[in-house]
Amino acid sequence: MSGPRIISNPDLTVGADNKQRWNQPAHRRYGFHNAHHLFRRALMVRSRNVLMLEPAKHALTDQPAKLKDLLTHPAFSALCCIQGNRIVMEAAAVDFTTTTPHSIQSVSKLHIHLIVGLLLEQGLISLEAKVVDYLPDIGTGYAQATVQSLLDMTVSNDFSEDYSDPQSDCYTEEIALGWRLPANNLAETTLVDFTNAIPGFKSTHQRGHADYKSANTDVLTRIAAAVSPKPLAQLIEDIADAAGYESAFHISRSPDGFPAFSGGGCLSARDLARFGLLFARAGCDISGESFANEAFIAHSLSRNAPKLTPPKDWLRYSNHLMTDGRFVGHAGYGGQFLMVDTQSGTSCAFLSVLENDVGYDDSYMALVAQSLRELCDR
């Protein structure tokens, strides 16, 4: 009598392109729409109280022409724009809704901005300190980097984030984020081991623009966990309560239990827009009480910081958010963008799934950013 048939989990096993099935082009749309079910492990949080939304008194019918093109693009999943507690505009593809969780990828990094701001307010972290001051076991790629350089994406080391290269380090990182399994039944890499193994630190940042590395967020996650009196899971709950989500926030976790702030978050379009309102309200929660570090948010918008690479070079990367001084937000792999207008108080969440081989398109993302900026400005 033969034994049971056992196979490697097909959703999490990598193929010839070094991508797990749910991130391969033919499966990516299903994967991004169901990532919260597909991760190896994840944390799920609901808010204690919900920010109830109302339709706008006057619906926005005069849409920017570029936005109309995006809403009919095959990649489009959902859009929701909120001002105050009113829905200014929302739309969804025929196979999706504005209340269904979606992978938000690197928009998740904004959680680190909020958490670092809270730790600064408590005097628990210094932006001038070096990583080794908080993580004595960290490897050579980050030991001498400052916290500020991590926040601004100005660390120079050997970590590569090239989505067109199937052997890029960012794909190996996905094992440590709980997104995939290693090949050949090898042990899963922890976030600690992954970040400790990165070499090649250079003391001078040579580029004129931000050098985007998601591993910087992973290191900041470890620093936050080391100095925060609250567990990171509790801080996630605090942020969820301040935002007032209607549905759940999901985030993948590393084998050693760290939340994947570098890209593992999942939120509906409505809830991502609710999250953006934290910045529109200058850090206040849904009750109008002070929550985030208002001074840190304001300074992050006004300070001189490295620009993003063209064609998004109208934005600066400052303290783990993207801004031009008025608009604030973040982009995400696959076609995600959160854009908040701090003048009008409008928060726009855009979710989509690019199904090309790379899973990314700079010109498409520039179009998304420009369209959301125009939409917020109306």
Disulfide bonds with the S-S distance in Angstrom:
Cys81-Cys348 2.21
